[in-house]
Amino acid sequence: MPEEGQRAHVEIFFQQVVNGLQIASVIALIAMGITMIFGLTGLVMFAHGELLMLGGYVTWRTVELNVFGGDAANFFFGVALAVVVVGVLGYLMERGLFRFTFASPINGFIISLGLIVFLQHAIQIMPLPGLGLGLGGDQNWGATTIAVPKPIAAVWTVSEVRIPATRVLIVIATIVVVAFAVAAIYRTGLGRALRASASDRDTAGLMGIPVRRYITAVFVIGSGVAGLGGALLIGQFAIDPFIGGRFVIKGFAVALVGGLGNPVGAVLAAIILGLGEAMGAGYFKTEWTESYAFILMIVVLLIRPQGLLTGLQGPPTR
């Protein structure tokens, strides 16, 4: 019947909206770190996807250790631990590698490419002993695809539209992180100093702003947010050591379309890409899903080469 067919189309549409928002949430988390680091340093940090992957592995290992005796408690502890561990790794990378490249961001870009290969292989050979202390063992962290039990098994059904609670959790967590970041950047004195540093590092330094500390803080925050994205991702899907490469391309695409250096634009572009992928999967051939989304991105850039919102072009190289 016509009415039943129309109702089915409406249900398919809203189901794909639910799916698309979850995809958009993970992409937004990785894109925010990318765009903030670029805005302040001019560095194209391609290893950001591997930070997302590491966040998923830390969460998986925490669930495997079963410290709290329950999947949900272990998962949420793993999410918090992933943010901390990956944030610390971001600090170490900035202090040990990238701070020597800020005068020539192309060198940092090359280092980030090397980090992709290093981290992908390191996670595959990292020992996985029973105590989780990294002291030996026969099994490795990333030898195979990994997954964890759904932290929240509930699935709500609204007129045949299935809404898994875990997907709602991912969207809510992203909204909270984005809202906090935007408020901090645009509504606080520290945020104004950060934006001033992104516009002109030298002048900001002369005005007494600790630019180097801000750069380190942005690396830590951006890395921790990527770790959060990976931790939330593994709560819904299986991942492998190469998942980061698939997401970092999307992260850079939405950062570029949103306006490099503009976190609000990155989130807006992530929603467009996520919904584009979901609608492509729902109404067209699923194997072309990502193509539809990127075609949409290309159209946006043809219309607005500067991106949806005004971004920062990064500090000038010396």
Buried (B, 14 or more C-beta within 10 A) or exposed (E): EEEEEEEEEEBBBBBBBBBBBBBBBBBBBBBBBBBBBBBBBBBBBBBBBBBBBBBBBBBBBBBBBEBBEEBBBBBBBBBBBBBEBBBBBBBEBBEEBBBEBBEBBEBBBBBBEEBBEEBBEBBBEBBBEEEBEEEEBEEEBBBEEBBBEBBBEEEEEEEEBEBBBBBBBBBEBBBEBBEEBBEBBEEEEEBEBBBBBBBBBEEBBEEEBEBBEBBBBBBBBBBBBBBBBBBBBBBBEBBBBBBBBBBBBBBBBBBBBBBBBBBBBBBBBBBBBBBBBBBBBBEEEEEEBBBBBBEBBEEBBEEEEEBBBEBBBBBEEE
